[in-house]
Amino acid sequence: MESYLAILMAVSIGIVHLFGEFIHKNLGSHKFLVKSFSAGLTVSYFFLVLLPETMNNNVGSINNLSVLAGFSLFYIIEELLYESEKNLGTIKKEFKEVHSVFISTYHIIIGLMLVFLLEESFNQLILFYIPVLIHTGVNSISMKEMHEQILEKRFYKILVSFSTLIGVSINLIVDITADILYPMLGFIGGAFVYLVIHDALEPRKERPIGFIIGVLTMLLISTLI
């Protein structure tokens, strides 16, 4: 019966992912406020919950090596693309291709983690699910950031949108150990934080307000749960 909750969460994330473009377009003048709120919520979750969890369940002799690897990989990829002798349009296209692979992989791992956290701790599951759901709709993990060829083909768009459900299905069929899942979560978390910071570099007058509200919201939720 518990597995149905993970499936339901994966489906809800898939629906938000699928309609990410529609959500973004209809935010209107509030889109920067919502995006900054999402960034504050997500970054707070990373430092308050995810990072301590990966440290307490460290694999290997170096703490949070997988987090550093995830953060560094996306920085290196972007730097290499911008240092290449290509025009800006080509660079953005290539980065979107890399981004599309990351988004798909990210959501599969999210599905793996939903099942894992459901078995480990319901409170941890809720803390994990809330920022993932919000960030999927409005920030750099949203459907609007996917490569154009994926967006043009309905089958691939639906497949990518519900890749979280694929992750849930994999973990329900195959017993994946915590020694594998925690480094995966750390790697994705590191890349995730890089993308959030990357998004936040473009200043908007509403961003500090939204970010602070997001931080306070996560503090409140983590305290109550």
ZADO-1210 file (C-alpha; in nm, 4 decimals, padded with zeros to 6 digits):
<atoms>
<atom x="00.0000" y="00.0000" z="00.0000" code="MET" pos="1"/>
<atom x="00.2857" y="00.2410" z="00.0849" code="GLU" pos="2"/>
<atom x="00.4241" y="00.2119" z="-00.2669" code="SER" pos="3"/>
<atom x="00.1110" y="00.3821" z="-00.3992" code="TYR" pos="4"/>
<atom x="00.2128" y="00.7040" z="-00.2222" code="LEU" pos="5"/>
<atom x="00.5458" y="00.7088" z="-00.4077" code="ALA" pos="6"/>
<atom x="00.3633" y="00.6415" z="-00.7355" code="ILE" pos="7"/>
<atom x="00.1137" y="00.9210" z="-00.6621" code="LEU" pos="8"/>
<atom x="00.3943" y="01.1644" z="-00.5846" code="MET" pos="9"/>
<atom x="00.5783" y="01.0641" z="-00.9034" code="ALA" pos="10"/>
<atom x="00.2633" y="01.1162" z="-01.1122" code="VAL" pos="11"/>
<atom x="00.2042" y="01.4607" z="-00.9575" code="SER" pos="12"/>
<atom x="00.5638" y="01.5617" z="-01.0333" code="ILE" pos="13"/>
<atom x="00.5176" y="01.4283" z="-01.3884" code="GLY" pos="14"/>
<atom x="00.2024" y="01.6360" z="-01.4412" code="ILE" pos="15"/>
<atom x="00.3740" y="01.9524" z="-01.3146" code="VAL" pos="16"/>
<atom x="00.6734" y="01.8724" z="-01.5375" code="HIS" pos="17"/>
<atom x="00.4545" y="01.8127" z="-01.8427" code="LEU" pos="18"/>
<atom x="00.2709" y="02.1428" z="-01.7983" code="PHE" pos="19"/>
<atom x="00.5821" y="02.3364" z="-01.6958" code="GLY" pos="20"/>
<atom x="00.5667" y="02.5632" z="-02.0004" code="GLU" pos="21"/>
<atom x="00.2002" y="02.6446" z="-01.9331" code="PHE" pos="22"/>
<atom x="00.2724" y="02.7159" z="-01.5658" code="ILE" pos="23"/>
<atom x="00.5643" y="02.9436" z="-01.6536" code="HIS" pos="24"/>
<atom x="00.3648" y="03.1412" z="-01.9106" code="LYS" pos="25"/>
<atom x="00.0723" y="03.1969" z="-01.6739" code="ASN" pos="26"/>
<atom x="00.2779" y="03.3234" z="-01.3816" code="LEU" pos="27"/>
<atom x="00.2893" y="03.6602" z="-01.5565" code="GLY" pos="28"/>
<atom x="00.4553" y="03.9391" z="-01.3579" code="SER" pos="29"/>
<atom x="00.4923" y="03.7068" z="-01.0575" code="HIS" pos="30"/>
<atom x="00.7233" y="03.4561" z="-01.2279" code="LYS" pos="31"/>
<atom x="01.0452" y="03.6029" z="-01.0840" code="PHE" pos="32"/>
<atom x="00.8950" y="03.6108" z="-00.7343" code="LEU" pos="33"/>
<atom x="00.7848" y="03.2468" z="-00.7633" code="VAL" pos="34"/>
<atom x="01.1203" y="03.1380" z="-00.9089" code="LYS" pos="35"/>
<atom x="01.3123" y="03.3117" z="-00.6301" code="SER" pos="36"/>
<atom x="01.0785" y="03.1575" z="-00.3710" code="PHE" pos="37"/>
<atom x="01.1482" y="02.8170" z="-00.5240" code="SER" pos="38"/>
<atom x="01.5231" y="02.8840" z="-00.5177" code="ALA" pos="39"/>
<atom x="01.5121" y="02.9830" z="-00.1501" code="GLY" pos="40"/>
<atom x="01.3070" y="02.6774" z="-00.0626" code="LEU" pos="41"/>
<atom x="01.5371" y="02.4434" z="-00.2550" code="THR" pos="42"/>
<atom x="01.8680" y="02.5857" z="-00.1326" code="VAL" pos="43"/>
<atom x="01.7380" y="02.5758" z="00.2259" code="SER" pos="44"/>
<atom x="01.6388" y="02.2125" z="00.1833" code="TYR" pos="45"/>
<atom x="01.9838" y="02.1344" z="00.0455" code="PHE" pos="46"/>
<atom x="02.1721" y="02.2866" z="00.3399" code="PHE" pos="47"/>
<atom x="01.9286" y="02.2000" z="00.6192" code="LEU" pos="48"/>
<atom x="01.8277" y="01.8477" z="00.5178" code="VAL" pos="49"/>
<atom x="02.0040" y="01.6934" z="00.2183" code="LEU" pos="50"/>
<atom x="02.3637" y="01.7890" z="00.3044" code="LEU" pos="51"/>
<atom x="02.3439" y="01.6643" z="00.6667" code="PRO" pos="52"/>
<atom x="02.1831" y="01.3412" z="00.5423" code="GLU" pos="53"/>
<atom x="02.4611" y="01.2768" z="00.2896" code="THR" pos="54"/>
<atom x="02.7239" y="01.3548" z="00.5541" code="MET" pos="55"/>
<atom x="02.5645" y="01.1160" z="00.8036" code="ASN" pos="56"/>
<atom x="02.5510" y="00.8472" z="00.5367" code="ASN" pos="57"/>
<atom x="02.8864" y="00.9127" z="00.3749" code="ASN" pos="58"/>
<atom x="03.0335" y="00.6513" z="00.1414" code="VAL" pos="59"/>
<atom x="03.4127" y="00.6637" z="00.1193" code="GLY" pos="60"/>
<atom x="03.6692" y="00.8596" z="00.3178" code="SER" pos="61"/>
<atom x="03.5859" y="01.2099" z="00.1840" code="ILE" pos="62"/>
<atom x="03.2671" y="01.3791" z="00.3031" code="ASN" pos="63"/>
<atom x="03.0264" y="01.4963" z="00.0325" code="ASN" pos="64"/>
<atom x="03.2576" y="01.4062" z="-00.2541" code="LEU" pos="65"/>
<atom x="02.9535" y="01.3246" z="-00.4703" code="SER" pos="66"/>
<atom x="02.8034" y="01.6699" z="-00.3977" code="VAL" pos="67"/>
<atom x="03.1259" y="01.8390" z="-00.5042" code="LEU" pos="68"/>
<atom x="03.1388" y="01.6209" z="-00.8169" code="ALA" pos="69"/>
<atom x="02.7847" y="01.7134" z="-00.9192" code="GLY" pos="70"/>
<atom x="02.8410" y="02.0859" z="-00.8653" code="PHE" pos="71"/>
<atom x="03.1808" y="02.0826" z="-01.0400" code="SER" pos="72"/>
<atom x="03.0658" y="01.8822" z="-01.3411" code="LEU" pos="73"/>
<atom x="02.8070" y="02.1366" z="-01.4529" code="PHE" pos="74"/>
<atom x="03.0432" y="02.4267" z="-01.3921" code="TYR" pos="75"/>
<atom x="03.3139" y="02.2586" z="-01.6036" code="ILE" pos="76"/>
<atom x="03.0689" y="02.1689" z="-01.8822" code="ILE" pos="77"/>
<atom x="02.9381" y="02.5245" z="-01.9052" code="GLU" pos="78"/>
<atom x="03.2864" y="02.6775" z="-01.8928" code="GLU" pos="79"/>
<atom x="03.4134" y="02.4464" z="-02.1685" code="LEU" pos="80"/>
<atom x="03.1170" y="02.5364" z="-02.3886" code="LEU" pos="81"/>
<atom x="03.1660" y="02.9103" z="-02.3424" code="TYR" pos="82"/>
<atom x="03.5420" y="02.8872" z="-02.3982" code="GLU" pos="83"/>
<atom x="03.4935" y="02.7055" z="-02.7276" code="SER" pos="84"/>
<atom x="03.5106" y="02.9109" z="-03.0466" code="GLU" pos="85"/>
<atom x="03.1397" y="02.8955" z="-03.1222" code="LYS" pos="86"/>
<atom x="02.8667" y="03.1535" z="-03.1438" code="ASN" pos="87"/>
<atom x="02.6348" y="03.2104" z="-02.8487" code="LEU" pos="88"/>
<atom x="02.3389" y="03.0415" z="-03.0219" code="GLY" pos="89"/>
<atom x="02.5354" y="02.7176" z="-03.0740" code="THR" pos="90"/>
<atom x="02.6613" y="02.7246" z="-02.7143" code="ILE" pos="91"/>
<atom x="02.3102" y="02.7660" z="-02.5762" code="LYS" pos="92"/>
<atom x="02.1862" y="02.4807" z="-02.7972" code="LYS" pos="93"/>
<atom x="02.4631" y="02.2468" z="-02.6778" code="GLU" pos="94"/>
<atom x="02.4039" y="02.3435" z="-02.3138" code="PHE" pos="95"/>
<atom x="02.0344" y="02.2662" z="-02.3575" code="LYS" pos="96"/>
<atom x="02.1302" y="01.9203" z="-02.4872" code="GLU" pos="97"/>
<atom x="02.3398" y="01.8583" z="-02.1749" code="VAL" pos="98"/>
<atom x="02.0655" y="02.0099" z="-01.9625" code="HIS" pos="99"/>
<atom x="01.8058" y="01.7782" z="-02.1176" code="SER" pos="100"/>
<atom x="02.0104" y="01.4708" z="-02.0258" code="VAL" pos="101"/>
<atom x="02.0534" y="01.6037" z="-01.6722" code="PHE" pos="102"/>
<atom x="01.6815" y="01.6761" z="-01.6278" code="ILE" pos="103"/>
<atom x="01.5868" y="01.3238" z="-01.7389" code="SER" pos="104"/>
<atom x="01.8502" y="01.1633" z="-01.5144" code="THR" pos="105"/>
<atom x="01.7561" y="01.3920" z="-01.2269" code="TYR" pos="106"/>
<atom x="01.3903" y="01.2900" z="-01.2373" code="HIS" pos="107"/>
<atom x="01.4713" y="00.9183" z="-01.2559" code="ILE" pos="108"/>
<atom x="01.6858" y="00.9546" z="-00.9428" code="ILE" pos="109"/>
<atom x="01.4067" y="01.1564" z="-00.7797" code="ILE" pos="110"/>
<atom x="01.1824" y="00.8532" z="-00.8381" code="GLY" pos="111"/>
<atom x="01.4409" y="00.6224" z="-00.6820" code="LEU" pos="112"/>
<atom x="01.4624" y="00.8506" z="-00.3794" code="MET" pos="113"/>
<atom x="01.0835" y="00.8725" z="-00.3321" code="LEU" pos="114"/>
<atom x="01.0664" y="00.4967" z="-00.2743" code="VAL" pos="115"/>
<atom x="01.3788" y="00.4952" z="-00.0586" code="PHE" pos="116"/>
<atom x="01.2650" y="00.7826" z="00.1656" code="LEU" pos="117"/>
<atom x="00.9163" y="00.6354" z="00.1947" code="LEU" pos="118"/>
<atom x="01.0747" y="00.3271" z="00.3488" code="GLU" pos="119"/>
<atom x="01.3188" y="00.5269" z="00.5635" code="GLU" pos="120"/>
<atom x="01.1214" y="00.8254" z="00.6969" code="SER" pos="121"/>
<atom x="00.7870" y="00.9799" z="00.6041" code="PHE" pos="122"/>
<atom x="00.9004" y="01.3209" z="00.7339" code="ASN" pos="123"/>
<atom x="01.2121" y="01.3117" z="00.5146" code="GLN" pos="124"/>
<atom x="00.9934" y="01.2160" z="00.2201" code="LEU" pos="125"/>
<atom x="00.7678" y="01.5201" z="00.2661" code="ILE" pos="126"/>
<atom x="01.0654" y="01.7548" z="00.3076" code="LEU" pos="127"/>
<atom x="01.2123" y="01.6113" z="-00.0126" code="PHE" pos="128"/>
<atom x="00.8901" y="01.6157" z="-00.2142" code="TYR" pos="129"/>
<atom x="00.7800" y="01.9775" z="-00.1578" code="ILE" pos="130"/>
<atom x="01.0831" y="02.1618" z="-00.3068" code="PRO" pos="131"/>
<atom x="01.1139" y="01.9070" z="-00.5887" code="VAL" pos="132"/>
<atom x="00.7503" y="01.9585" z="-00.6909" code="LEU" pos="133"/>
<atom x="00.7712" y="02.3391" z="-00.6860" code="ILE" pos="134"/>
<atom x="01.1100" y="02.3577" z="-00.8548" code="HIS" pos="135"/>
<atom x="00.9988" y="02.1199" z="-01.1299" code="THR" pos="136"/>
<atom x="00.7338" y="02.3685" z="-01.2409" code="GLY" pos="137"/>
<atom x="00.9141" y="02.7007" z="-01.2397" code="VAL" pos="138"/>
<atom x="01.2927" y="02.6791" z="-01.2458" code="ASN" pos="139"/>
<atom x="01.5753" y="02.5283" z="-01.4479" code="SER" pos="140"/>
<atom x="01.4439" y="02.1735" z="-01.4051" code="ILE" pos="141"/>
<atom x="01.1190" y="02.2680" z="-01.5791" code="SER" pos="142"/>
<atom x="01.0036" y="02.1452" z="-01.9203" code="MET" pos="143"/>
<atom x="01.0715" y="02.4824" z="-02.0867" code="LYS" pos="144"/>
<atom x="01.4455" y="02.4232" z="-02.0430" code="GLU" pos="145"/>
<atom x="01.4444" y="02.1015" z="-02.2460" code="MET" pos="146"/>
<atom x="01.5889" y="02.0750" z="-02.5946" code="HIS" pos="147"/>
<atom x="01.3530" y="02.1910" z="-02.8715" code="GLU" pos="148"/>
<atom x="01.3469" y="01.8508" z="-03.0444" code="GLN" pos="149"/>
<atom x="01.2089" y="01.6925" z="-02.7263" code="ILE" pos="150"/>
<atom x="00.9443" y="01.9622" z="-02.6888" code="LEU" pos="151"/>
<atom x="00.8286" y="01.9133" z="-03.0491" code="GLU" pos="152"/>
<atom x="00.7640" y="01.5388" z="-03.0116" code="LYS" pos="153"/>
<atom x="00.4725" y="01.4506" z="-02.7836" code="ARG" pos="154"/>
<atom x="00.5916" y="01.0957" z="-02.7087" code="PHE" pos="155"/>
<atom x="00.9370" y="01.2056" z="-02.5871" code="TYR" pos="156"/>
<atom x="00.7872" y="01.4993" z="-02.3985" code="LYS" pos="157"/>
<atom x="00.5512" y="01.2690" z="-02.2065" code="ILE" pos="158"/>
<atom x="00.8263" y="01.0098" z="-02.1519" code="LEU" pos="159"/>
<atom x="01.0649" y="01.2692" z="-02.0076" code="VAL" pos="160"/>
<atom x="00.7871" y="01.4301" z="-01.8018" code="SER" pos="161"/>
<atom x="00.7091" y="01.1033" z="-01.6263" code="PHE" pos="162"/>
<atom x="01.0705" y="00.9884" z="-01.5863" code="SER" pos="163"/>
<atom x="01.0168" y="01.0210" z="-01.2089" code="THR" pos="164"/>
<atom x="00.7638" y="00.7388" z="-01.2391" code="LEU" pos="165"/>
<atom x="01.0285" y="00.5348" z="-01.4220" code="ILE" pos="166"/>
<atom x="01.2608" y="00.5842" z="-01.1244" code="GLY" pos="167"/>
<atom x="00.9895" y="00.4750" z="-00.8821" code="VAL" pos="168"/>
<atom x="00.9219" y="00.1638" z="-01.0925" code="SER" pos="169"/>
<atom x="01.2915" y="00.0732" z="-01.1021" code="ILE" pos="170"/>
<atom x="01.3278" y="00.0959" z="-00.7250" code="ASN" pos="171"/>
<atom x="01.0103" y="-00.1051" z="-00.6673" code="LEU" pos="172"/>
<atom x="01.1427" y="-00.3828" z="-00.8907" code="ILE" pos="173"/>
<atom x="01.5138" y="-00.3711" z="-00.8057" code="VAL" pos="174"/>
<atom x="01.6332" y="-00.3390" z="-00.4462" code="ASP" pos="175"/>
<atom x="01.8831" y="-00.0525" z="-00.4618" code="ILE" pos="176"/>
<atom x="02.0938" y="-00.0087" z="-00.1479" code="THR" pos="177"/>
<atom x="02.1519" y="00.3133" z="00.0455" code="ALA" pos="178"/>
<atom x="02.5229" y="00.2925" z="-00.0410" code="ASP" pos="179"/>
<atom x="02.4272" y="00.3573" z="-00.4026" code="ILE" pos="180"/>
<atom x="02.1379" y="00.5978" z="-00.3483" code="LEU" pos="181"/>
<atom x="02.3083" y="00.8476" z="-00.1179" code="TYR" pos="182"/>
<atom x="02.5993" y="00.9197" z="-00.3567" code="PRO" pos="183"/>
<atom x="02.3421" y="00.9527" z="-00.6386" code="MET" pos="184"/>
<atom x="02.1425" y="01.1989" z="-00.4315" code="LEU" pos="185"/>
<atom x="02.4573" y="01.3934" z="-00.3427" code="GLY" pos="186"/>
<atom x="02.5689" y="01.4148" z="-00.7064" code="PHE" pos="187"/>
<atom x="02.2284" y="01.5342" z="-00.8254" code="ILE" pos="188"/>
<atom x="02.2036" y="01.7703" z="-00.5292" code="GLY" pos="189"/>
<atom x="02.5385" y="01.9306" z="-00.6159" code="GLY" pos="190"/>
<atom x="02.4387" y="01.9807" z="-00.9789" code="ALA" pos="191"/>
<atom x="02.0990" y="02.1018" z="-00.8662" code="PHE" pos="192"/>
<atom x="02.2452" y="02.3728" z="-00.6406" code="VAL" pos="193"/>
<atom x="02.4753" y="02.4890" z="-00.9203" code="TYR" pos="194"/>
<atom x="02.1758" y="02.5337" z="-01.1498" code="LEU" pos="195"/>
<atom x="01.9780" y="02.7187" z="-00.8807" code="VAL" pos="196"/>
<atom x="02.2691" y="02.9559" z="-00.8185" code="ILE" pos="197"/>
<atom x="02.3146" y="02.9956" z="-01.1930" code="HIS" pos="198"/>
<atom x="01.9487" y="03.0962" z="-01.2290" code="ASP" pos="199"/>
<atom x="01.9733" y="03.3432" z="-00.9406" code="ALA" pos="200"/>
<atom x="02.2638" y="03.5365" z="-01.0915" code="LEU" pos="201"/>
<atom x="02.0253" y="03.7462" z="-01.3014" code="GLU" pos="202"/>
<atom x="01.9047" y="04.0161" z="-01.0582" code="PRO" pos="203"/>
<atom x="01.5384" y="04.1092" z="-01.0225" code="ARG" pos="204"/>
<atom x="01.3909" y="04.3417" z="-00.7593" code="LYS" pos="205"/>
<atom x="01.1527" y="04.0696" z="-00.6421" code="GLU" pos="206"/>
<atom x="01.4165" y="03.7979" z="-00.6075" code="ARG" pos="207"/>
<atom x="01.5462" y="03.8827" z="-00.2556" code="PRO" pos="208"/>
<atom x="01.1902" y="03.8928" z="-00.1186" code="ILE" pos="209"/>
<atom x="01.0930" y="03.5631" z="-00.2786" code="GLY" pos="210"/>
<atom x="01.4200" y="03.3976" z="-00.1775" code="PHE" pos="211"/>
<atom x="01.3850" y="03.5044" z="00.1862" code="ILE" pos="212"/>
<atom x="01.0226" y="03.3839" z="00.1966" code="ILE" pos="213"/>
<atom x="01.1361" y="03.0497" z="00.0497" code="GLY" pos="214"/>
<atom x="01.4091" y="03.0126" z="00.3132" code="VAL" pos="215"/>
<atom x="01.1693" y="03.0982" z="00.5973" code="LEU" pos="216"/>
<atom x="00.9077" y="02.8588" z="00.4579" code="THR" pos="217"/>
<atom x="01.1515" y="02.5672" z="00.4543" code="MET" pos="218"/>
<atom x="01.2685" y="02.6561" z="00.8051" code="LEU" pos="219"/>
<atom x="00.9060" y="02.6522" z="00.9221" code="LEU" pos="220"/>
<atom x="00.8235" y="02.3238" z="00.7457" code="ILE" pos="221"/>
<atom x="01.1369" y="02.1491" z="00.8736" code="SER" pos="222"/>
<atom x="01.0607" y="02.2708" z="01.2277" code="THR" pos="223"/>
<atom x="00.6996" y="02.1527" z="01.2174" code="LEU" pos="224"/>
<atom x="00.7885" y="01.8146" z="01.0631" code="ILE" pos="225"/>
</atoms>
